[in-house]
Every structure is written in C-alpha cells, then in structure tokens.
Amino acid sequence: MAFDNTSAALRQVGGLVANRLAQGLQENNAVASGSLEESITFRAYQQSSILGLEISMLDYWEYVDEGRKAGRMPPVSKIREWLTYPNVREKLQQNSDREFSNIESKAFAIAKKIGEKGTKGTDFATNVFNSKLITKEMPALIESALGQDLEDVLDKAFNIQ
C-alpha cells in the first residue's frame, strides 16, 4: 500500500482518541453500565485514494457530552434501568439522606426533574475533539507520515536506494 505510514499514523491517533474518550467518561464520573465506554471504537481506513479515521460509540454519547435541554420527560423505563446499576445506586445513596428503596417512584421523580430542568453535559467528547491532540498533534503527525509516504513512492518510482 502506498500510504503505510499515514495509515499507521491514523491508527495511532484513533487509539489515542478512543482512550481519551473513555478516560473523559471516567473523569466525569459518567460511567453507569459501562456500555458507552465499551462501545468506543475507531477504524482507520483507505478507500481508493481516500484515507480516513472513523470514531464510533453508542448514540446517546451526545446526551452525556452535551446534556439534555428541558422539555419532555425522558422514558421512565430508561431511568429505571439506569437506577439498577450498582454504581448509580451507590452514588444516589451517598447523596441522599433517605433510603433508596422504591425504584419506580425514584425513576419517575428523576425523569420529571430532567423534563423540567434538563441535564448538564460532561463535555467528555467535546474536550477531546477540541484538544491539542486533534487540533495540532494529529495534523502534524499526518503531515509527517504523508511526507514519508510520498518520499517512499518517489524512491520506488526512481529506484533510489
């Protein structure tokens, strides 16, 4: 392949971005089931003359990152499910004087409050995508790798040893 160095650079950056996204979730205490963190993947690819890097994760990452505006209540069933995660229960019990017993009423109360006030985002992804890694280091790494790939192609084309 003519873009070996560039592909390697994209894989390196993809791994760093995925790790920093997971780290951002942990630092923001935003891990409930672990599903979002586990879903973070990357894929460096080449299609014809196009090189790319794709980062993917579960769709609700945007709500964790940006928060949710006030408006309609979220589904109580989703809040109920969230409340079953051990670390969520622990956090809620630590921050409450009352015993955590009735999940149904707690889920409804939380859903109602989210509907009324919304939620604050963590910026776990925004911080990574706006970081020096993406804005400065990645372009420099890609530029250097492309330069090396171009040099390799020219060396082969002109049989330079």
Disulfide bonds with the S-S distance in Angstrom:
none
